[in-house]
Amino acid sequence: MGDDTDLLSFFAGCDRAAQRPWPRYRLSEGQWLDLATHLTIADWTLLGLWGDGDEVHVALSDAQSGEMAVASLRCRDRRFPSLASVRLGALRLERAVRDLFGLSAEGSEDVRPWLDHGQWPERHPLAAAPAAAGTSRRATDYAFLPAKGEGLHQIPVGPVHAGIIEPGHFRFHCNGEAVVRLEARLGYVHKGTESLMAGKPVAAAAKLAGRLSGDSTVATALAFARAVEAATATEPPPRAVWLRALMAELERVANHLGDIGAICNDAAFVFMQSEMTVLRERVLQVAGAAFGHRLMMDRVIPGGVAHDLAGESAAGIAALTRELRPHFAKLMAIYDGKPSLIDRTVATGVVRPDLVRRFAAGGFVGRASGRAFDARKRPGYAPYDALDFAVPVLSDGDVHSRLMIRAKEIEASLGLIEQILARLPAGAIATPIPPTAGEGLALVEGFRGDILAWVALAADGTVRRGHLRDPSWFQWPLLEVAIEGNIVADFPLCNKSFNCSYSGHDL
Amino acid sequence: MWKTLARNLGTRPPAIDAPDLEPAHLAELAARLDQAARKRLGRSLAIREVDAGSCNGCELEIHALNNPVYDLERFGLRFVAAPRHADVLLVTGPVTANMREALERTYAATPDPKWVVAVGDCAGDGGLFSGSYAVVGGVSAVIPVDLHIRGCPPSPVELLRGLLALVDMNSRKG
């Protein structure tokens, strides 16, 4: 095998399952080990890794051909060979698989529990036969990686934070003001979302998908809907496809506006926060008037959308883009003209391009460090193939770059919204999902990055197993790198520039 | 920036008028708030927000209360960084098993008299997440709740209504 083998030909001899639109292969343990070996030389991206009964699935994509595939291994003795040594992004996913399914990644360097804090009534709750909870573990018991040296001290932060943000624990090892090591402990908002999806009709499961991470409700519901549509070979009506993109771009603009304001606020420039929150509020009000919900929750459903663009609201959205563009440009000129602000954001929280590639981090985290990946372009999905937009890429990987990627994406999204409004097809907004068995995979670009959705439907059309991989899984570990060597006071700034999802990650 | 600030000075602030109070909120509070507590806290309340398991949707709308359109501080309400400085805990989410202890400890760290406002449908009874192995239930399954603001998520206006009802009840005499 050479390193130019493309993904699908690598799996040519494997047993193929009926997954759409990309194939899934059932591997023997030997084939899985071959895959692990080949990953050391292949330029394939790990998109996700999740459990399913006594099987473990890994989703991969081939950057060259743009193809995707899922490889599955049925675990003997509840073990599978770890992929974390060849794809770092798999490390925490494998820990989650063990917590939820009791399937252990053999050879992994990190076998600490991740989502399971010892507080659930049972262990391995998603396994066919969950285990008894056993001896109770205190919620605070966790072996943080040590940092040793003269004068080092620890700062524990969270899970309840000072701001209005989600819960998680950050453990800093510091030398005076400088951060020597940061380690995050997550899982506090684990709600068992995937266990609740099982056995539900797709419409009910879609509501749960829309609440994986509230700020990405449109994008996550879209990823789930596309996976269901792939599984059932359903084609949503053209108007629905375009309305989904309209909502997704409004969501992107609203979140990026909020993030830019919040980053500036953490550099003590409150003016920008105040102005940006007013713009964000305008977007949410227009979205609320157009789709009947400010965050557009439950508007994207399997088969289409649940809400047509109300009456005059297309004109309202058009007016919003006209108003937003010059106002936003003026604010960005102010950002650009404040040396004391730029001094805080430039060269702060740097993530090197090679690390972003190794973790396959998407969204503004990836694109600020030279990784051009955007799921709207590749693998691509309708209607973006028919729309004209640029994907901004920068290479410095600092807070400033992540902020500027957002700024450029806001401009691009405003352009997309105008194109969508100009070409919005007429017709139905939803088509029924036939109750049938099937497996589907989808990759959708949320504001934070690419969201993977995988669904397996039972013969009666209910969800047998649904899995959602939030972009934050591959971004959280990089935050720990970004803060290294920076001062503690810059942590909020770095953290905000990442704005990873806790709920999306914790499932 | 100075131009923007000067222009803002010359125009009407973007803030909306205070919304009308919800009789249901007032009734819920009347049954809960004791007279002594009302007297001591008056019209100025410090709020500590606690996400006990939410999807972050409620946090987005709670955040919006601080923007110049809703401008919560003009009503005497402000968010504080620590439970020790708080009069009110604003709690979102179905309470997850993994957040239960943190919520209990935050409640214990809040000085008396204190009130708890549960925000969002999930904070009521667990909402869509009730029945999960990882969810304990609504906020009242862990700490006593004085007011529940419904919605998924409640809009900033709905949040404002609930919080203003709290201030209103608190400043009533007799």
Interface residues (C-beta under 8 A of the other chain):
Chain A: H117 Q119 W120 P121 E122 P125 A139 T140 P159 V160 A162 G163 I164 I165 E166 P167 G187 Y188 V189 H190 K191 G192 T193 S195 L196 K207 L208 R211 L212 S213 G214 D215 T217 G258 F271 S274 E275 T277 V278 R280 E281 L284 G288 R294 L295 M297 K330 L331 I334 G337 K338 S501 Y502 S503 G504
Chain B: M1 T4 L5 P14 E49 V50 D51 A52 G53 S54 C55 N56 G57 C58 E59 L60 E61 I62 H63 A64 N66 N67 P68 V69 F79 A81 A82 P83 G93 P94 T96 A97 N98 M99 R100 E101 A102 T106 L128 F129 G131 S132 Y133 A134 V135 C152 P153 S155
